[in-house]
């Protein structure tokens, strides 16, 4: 699905995941594709499916075209899997040494994300630096899922 809100509704109805919180369209303070400045704006819906966090994305403006292709692997509807680690630079170095090179680094305030090519998996790997902001966001979404009664499946993320 190319409409992230429709995708979130499908996950709620068909998979029982939710609720989903919309993180509005926007970009990062800094984005680098293979070390060079690039453009990446997208809308994210973040929800919970049992113990699994589910992130749905709709890309609005992505360049260069090679970055768009890396984020939308041919033949796959899965863009990436992601996880948090206590040492993101160290994990990034480990993935690179294992043959999964870094292709995208993005920063929004203190939040940093790193995307690595994982060709054998058929999609990218995203790593987050564990910390108050990221851990708090995922904990908030997981808590909302535990309390969810099926109403209001798509919500706005509360302002900090």
Phi and psi in degrees as a GROMACS rama.xvg file:
@    title "Ramachandran Plot"
@    xaxis  label "Phi"
@    yaxis  label "Psi"
@TYPE xy
-94.2728  -8.23274  UNK-2
-104.169  111.043  UNK-3
-64.5451  -32.7485  UNK-4
-69.0684  -39.6336  UNK-5
-65.6884  -38.0168  UNK-6
-64.2193  -41.7917  UNK-7
-64.0443  -41.5174  UNK-8
-61.7304  -40.8463  UNK-9
-61.3855  -46.6467  UNK-10
-58.8149  -39.5785  UNK-11
-65.6247  -50.1745  UNK-12
-70.9896  -44.5597  UNK-13
-91.0959  -31.5457  UNK-14
-109.842  -13.3222  UNK-15
76.7967  14.9932  UNK-16
-81.974  156.066  UNK-17
135.104  178.431  UNK-18
-71.3836  166.324  UNK-19
-107.655  139.587  UNK-20
-111.307  128.25  UNK-21
-85.117  127.547  UNK-22
-106.834  105.802  UNK-23
-54.2463  166.033  UNK-24
-59.9624  134.137  UNK-25
178.761  178.795  UNK-26
-118.595  -169.93  UNK-27
-105.471  163.1  UNK-28
-65.5982  -34.7171  UNK-29
-147.634  132.75  UNK-30
-135.021  136.544  UNK-31
-134.623  125.381  UNK-32
-106.305  118.026  UNK-33
50.3593  38.9711  UNK-34
85.9454  -7.67519  UNK-35
-107.104  146.187  UNK-36
-56.0514  141.508  UNK-37
-144.854  178.006  UNK-38
-117.182  132.077  UNK-39
-151.474  107.441  UNK-40
-123.219  141.168  UNK-41
-159.251  163.948  UNK-42
-110.429  137.837  UNK-43
-119.934  140.45  UNK-44
-116.677  125.241  UNK-45
-116.157  124.013  UNK-46
-139.139  -173.034  UNK-47
-133.055  137.742  UNK-48
-128.074  94.209  UNK-49
59.351  -127.283  UNK-50
-83.8162  1.25299  UNK-51
-104.875  126.994  UNK-52
-76.7995  136.842  UNK-53
-118.852  124.897  UNK-54
-115.377  123.02  UNK-55
-110.867  137.222  UNK-56
-129.097  145.169  UNK-57
-124.607  118.325  UNK-58
-86.0022  137.062  UNK-59
-107.675  -48.5509  UNK-60
-140.143  115.094  UNK-61
-135.871  125.82  UNK-62
-153.242  146.127  UNK-63
-76.9694  169.975  UNK-64
-57.334  -29.9088  UNK-65
-64.422  -32.9694  UNK-66
-68.3628  -44.0928  UNK-67
-57.5639  -42.2799  UNK-68
-65.6327  -38.0165  UNK-69
-67.5618  -31.7785  UNK-70
-84.5897  -14.9732  UNK-71
-126.859  75.4747  UNK-72
-58.1033  135.162  UNK-73
-59.1664  133.94  UNK-74
79.4283  4.45514  UNK-75
-131.139  141.576  UNK-76
-95.3207  -5.2671  UNK-77
-93.4813  119.941  UNK-78
-79.3496  -43.3663  UNK-79
-166.105  165.702  UNK-80
-116.474  149.252  UNK-81
-136.078  156.885  UNK-82
-155.436  160.387  UNK-83
-101.401  148.372  UNK-84
-139.907  154.416  UNK-85
-73.958  -17.2069  UNK-86
-137.259  82.3778  UNK-87
-62.7598  -43.0792  UNK-88
-60.7853  -39.2339  UNK-89
-66.3493  -41.7576  UNK-90
-66.8374  -37.5437  UNK-91
-61.7449  -43.3574  UNK-92
-63.4709  -39.6776  UNK-93
-63.8734  -45.6957  UNK-94
-62.4326  -42.8538  UNK-95
-60.7056  -45.3692  UNK-96
-63.4494  -26.0384  UNK-97
-87.1846  8.81135  UNK-98
90.218  16.1688  UNK-99
-118.829  83.9118  UNK-100
-68.8101  149.335  UNK-101
-68.0029  131.492  UNK-102
-122.245  -21.0523  UNK-103
-139.89  130.458  UNK-104
-127.703  125.864  UNK-105
-132.18  146.606  UNK-106
-135.719  134.876  UNK-107
-131.471  102.035  UNK-108
61.4227  -127.302  UNK-109
-83.2663  -13.4465  UNK-110
-76.9881  127.123  UNK-111
-126.755  139.629  UNK-112
-127.522  146.717  UNK-113
-130.332  130.522  UNK-114
-111.358  132.704  UNK-115
-119.895  143.188  UNK-116
-72.1588  129.088  UNK-117
-129.461  69.525  UNK-118
-50.5237  -44.8551  UNK-119
-60.6438  -24.8018  UNK-120
-85.2147  -19.6014  UNK-121
84.6026  7.02002  UNK-122
-159.807  172.616  UNK-123
-81.7159  166.324  UNK-124
-115.335  130.384  UNK-125
-111.334  132.163  UNK-126
-121.717  140.547  UNK-127
-115.224  145.584  UNK-128
-76.5238  120.933  UNK-129
-60.6592  145.51  UNK-130
170.941  177.338  UNK-131
-55.6494  -45.1171  UNK-132
-66.1972  -53.3655  UNK-133
-68.0567  -49.1583  UNK-134
-60.7306  -39.5376  UNK-135
-64.9644  -40.8823  UNK-136
-62.9216  -49.1457  UNK-137
-65.1918  -35.7947  UNK-138
-66.9072  -39.5797  UNK-139
-60.062  -47.3992  UNK-140
-65.4194  -42.2395  UNK-141
-62.9575  -41.1988  UNK-142
-63.4769  -43.4641  UNK-143
-60.7803  -36.5784  UNK-144
-66.6919  -38.8186  UNK-145
-64.6207  -32.073  UNK-146
-92.568  -4.24039  UNK-147
-72.3869  132.489  UNK-148
-108.239  11.2208  UNK-149
95.1544  -13.096  UNK-150
-84.9505  156.142  UNK-151
49.3587  63.8883  UNK-152
-70.0893  -24.124  UNK-153
-119.814  123.219  UNK-154
-132.78  161.149  UNK-155
-85.6705  146.05  UNK-156
-73.9069  128.718  UNK-157
-60.6176  147.786  UNK-158
-68.4785  146.707  UNK-159
